[in-house]
Amino acid sequence: MSRPFKVLLVTCAMAAVAAVITACGTEKITASKSDPNVHWGAVLFSQRCAGCHTLSYAATHGSAANVRTREITNGPNFDQRCERPITRVLYAIENGGFSGAIMPQNVVVGQDARDVADFVATYAGRKAPNALGAVPCEKQPIGSLPAATSTTASTTSSTTSTTSSTTSSSKSSAKKTTKKKK
C-alpha cells in the first residue's frame, strides 16, 4: 500500500470511531412510566427546560458545571437542589422562577405546568450529597396541588353565549333600521 492510501485509511477509521463514541453518549428520559402525568412532565421538561436546567431523569444538562464559568441563563441544577413542595415548583413555572428576571413566565401552562411541577418535585434533589443534619429530599413531603379550576371553561361558554346573543340582537336592530329607511 502506498503512504497516502494508508493515511486516508487511518483517517477514515478514526472518524468512524469518533462517530460511534459520540453516539454512545445519548441519554434518554429515565423517569418512571408508571405515572403517565409525571412521565409526560419529564418529556415537557426535556423539551422546554433543558437549555437552562440539569435534571438527569429528564436527560437535561443545562446548568453550569462550574459556578465561576456559568452564564446568566444557567438555571439551578435540580439533580443537586431539592424542590419541594410542589406548589413552590408550580409558582416558579408560572412566575418565571423566583426572581422573574431570566426564566420566562408560563413556559408551560395548564395541566402541562402541573405535570412538570409534579415531575420536578418528585425527582429533584435525588442526587444531592447527604448534608449533616439536613433531611434528604426524598424524605421531605411533596405536598399536593390545589384542585384545578374550570373557570376558563365556564368563562368561555358564557362569553360565547353573550357574544352570540349580542350578535343576534345587533342583526335584528340592523334589519329594523333598514326597513325604516325604505
N, C-alpha and C positions, 0 to 999 in steps of 0.2 A: 504494500500500500504506500501511496505517496504521502508525504508530510501534510500538505493542505487537506487531503481527504481525512486523515486521522484527526486533525484539529477540528474539522467540521463535524465529524462523528462524535467526538468527545463533547463539543459544544452542544450539539443536539441532545445528547444523553443527559447532560447537566440540566438543560432546560426542561426536559421531561421529568426528571427527578424533582426539580423545584416546583413544577406544576402539581405533581402528586402530593408533595409535602404541604403545599398551600391549601389544597382541597381537604386535607385531613383535619384542619383546624375548625371546620364548620360546626357550629353548635346548633342545638335545637332546643325548643322550649321543653322544660322538664317538669313544669307544674302538672300536678295530677289531673287526669281527665275524669276522675270520679265525680267532681263537682263541675258541671259544664259552665256555670257562670264564672267561677274562679279561673278555669282554663281559658275562657273567652277573654277575661280580664288580662291574662298573661299575653295573649295574642295581640290585644289592643295596646298593651304596654310596650310590647316589642315593636309595634308599628309606629306609635306616636311618641314614645318617651325614650327610645334607645339612643338618640343623639346626645342626650344630656345626663342620663341616669344609668347606673350599673345595678343590675339585678340578675344574677346568673340563672335563676329559674325561668327567666324570660329570654335568656341568651343575649343580654344587652351589656355593653361596656362603654357607656358614655361619660362616666365620671373620670376625673383626673386621677392618675395613679400616684402622682406626686403633687402635694399641695403647692409647692414652690413654682411649678410649671403649669398650673391649671389656668384655664381660660375662664372668662366671666360666665360663659354659658354652661360650664360643667356643673351639673347638679349633684345632689348627695348620692353617695354610694349606698344603696339600700341593702347590699349584702352585709354591710357593717352597721348600718343605722336602723334601729328599731322604729317602726312607725305604727304606733297604737295609741289610742283606739281608732277604729275605722272611721268615726265621724271626723277625726282630725285629718285623715288622709283625704276624705271627700271634700273637706273645707279647702285643702291645698289645691285640689284639682279644680274646684270651682272658682277660686280666687287668685290663681297664679302663684301658688306657693304661699309662703307666709309674708314675704316682703312685697310681692306683686311687681317686682322690678324686672325679672328676666323671664320667668315661665309665663307662657300665655294663659290667660284665663279660659276656662271651659275647653281645654284641649280635647276632652271627650265630655259628652253631656248625657243626661238622662240615665237610662239603665246601663249604658256603656260606662259612664262615670262610676256608677255604683259597683259594677263588676271589676273595674280597675282598682277601685278603693279596696274591695274585698280581697283581690289578689295581693296587693301591696301589703295590706295589714296582715295577711296570712303568711307571706313568705319573707318579708323584710326582716333583717336582723338575724337570720338563721346562721350566718357565717361570722358573726361578730365574736371577737375573743371574749372569754369569760373575765369579767372585771370583779375584783374582790368587793363583796358587799352589794353588788348590783343584781337585780333579778333578771335572769335570762329572758330574752324577748319571747320565747315560746311559752313561758310561764305567766306572762302578762295577759290579762283578758283582752280579747279583740273588741268586744263590745258589739253593738248592733246598730244598724242604720234605722232611722225612723221610717215608718211606712211611706211608700211612695204615694204622693198625692196625685189625684187625677183631675186637678183643677184645669189643666190645659185642655183636656178633652171637653169638659163642660163649658169652658170659656169659648172654645172653638165652635161648639154646637150652638151656643147662644148667640155668638157673633154671626154665624151663618144664618140663623133664623131671623135675626134683626136685619141683616143685610137683605135677605130675600123679601121680607115684609116691606122694607123701605123701598126696594126696587119696584115691587108691585104697586105700592101706593103712588110712587112718582110716575109710573106708567099711566095709571088711571088719571092722575092730575093732568098729564100731558094730553090725554085724549079729550078731556073736558075743555081744556084751553083751545084745542084745535077746533072743536065743534062750535065754540062761542065766536071764533074769528070768522066763520063762514057766515 
